[in-house]
């Protein structure tokens, strides 16, 4: 890490590409669809990292029977809740 002007640090070296991402969400279903916070940030990130394993982080109470989705919505591979990990069949 390299110290910057105001005492902050920035990485110095090769850029890494993540293989696993932890994704926050508001709601999810068991097919891996999620409702996020409305900016499309994670959908764009997941689209730019094909093959990355996406794990949603949620409480079990956030599960719905079905979450509406459109074509660009990226699906999760799994969702981790306080009750365990759900492997998503639709990913």
Secondary structure, DSSP 8 states (H G I E B T S, - for coil): -EE-TTS-EE--S-----SEEEEE-SEE-TTS-EE-SSS-HHHHHHHHSTT-EEEEE--GGGB-S-----TT----SEEEETTEEEE-TT-
